[in-house]
Amino acid sequence: IKIQDVSKVFYLSPRQLDRIIIKGFRMSFYQYLTNLRMNMAIRLLKQTEDTITDIAEKSGFSSYQHLYRVLKRNGCDMSRLRDIGNQAAVWVRIETAKNKWK
C-alpha cells in the first residue's frame, strides 16, 4: 500500500494525507501502516496455527523475514507470542469444558 494510492481515494495530496495522519495519530502514514500490520500479525500468531509465512502475507508484510525484523525491533518474540496464544486457547477450551458440565 502506498500513500499515493490512499491519498487518491480521499482526493488529497500524499503530503496532506500524511500531515492529517501525523496530527491525528502522532505517527507517519508508514509508521501507522506498519503498526496496523504488526498488530494483525500478533493477533494471528496468538489465535491461529497458520505458518509464519502465511501470517506475514495476511498481515501485508513482504516476507516472514520482514515481519520478524519489525516484531524484533518492537520488542516482540514471535515464538513467545505463539506460546502465549496457545496457552490462552488451552485455557479457553478448559473453561468451556468446565461450563459445559455444570
N, C-alpha and C positions, 0 to 999 in steps of 0.2 A: 504494500500500500504506500503510495506516495502522497505527500502533502498537496502536490499539484492536482492530483485526481480528486481528492476530498474537497479542496477549495473550489473546484469547478461545480461540484454539487450544490454548494452554498452561494455560488456567484460571488466569491471573494478572491482576492489575490492570495497566493500562498503566504505572503508576509502578513496580510491582515488576519488570516486564519491563525497563524502561529501566535500573533500578538494576543488574540482573543483567548486562545488556549493557555498561554502563559499567564494571562491575567486571571483566568478562572481556576486553573489547576496548579499554578505555580511551577510548571514544567513545560518544556517544549513539546511540540507535536510528536516528535520521535521518542522522547522520553515517555510521554503518555502512552503511545502505542506499544512501546516495549513493556511498560508496566502492565498494560492490559494483557498482552501476550504471556507475560511471566505469570500473572495471577491465574490465567486459564490453564497454563501448563501445571502449575502447582495443584490446582483443583483436580485435574485429570490424573496426576500422579497419585494423589490421595484416594481418588474414588474409582479408578479403573485399573484393570490389569493390562492395558494397552502397552505396547512396546514404547521405549523412549523415542524411537524414530517416528512412530505414529503420533505420539503426543506432540513432538516438535512440529510435525506437519500440521496437525489440527490446530495448534496454537499460533501458526503463522511464522515459525522460525524456518530459516533456510536449511538447517541441518540440526541433527541432535548435538553436534559439537557446539554450534552457536547457542543453543538452549543451555547446554551445560555451562558455557562461559558466562552467560548472562546470570544464571542462577548462582554460580560460584561468586561472581563479582558482587552479588547482593546478599551473600552470606547464607545461601541455601545449599543443602546437600541433597541431591536427588534420591539417593538410596534411603536416607533418613526420612525424607518426606513420604516415600512409598511405604516404609515401615510404619510410620505414624498412621497413614491411611488404612493400612491393613489391620492394625490394632483396633482402630475405631470401627472398622467394618465387622471384625470379630465381636466386639463389644455389642454392637447393634444387633447382630444375629443372636447373641446370648440373651440379651434383654427381650427381644421379640419372642424367643422361645419360652422364656420365663412367663411373659404376659399371656402367651397362648395357653399355658397350662393352669392359669389361675381360675 
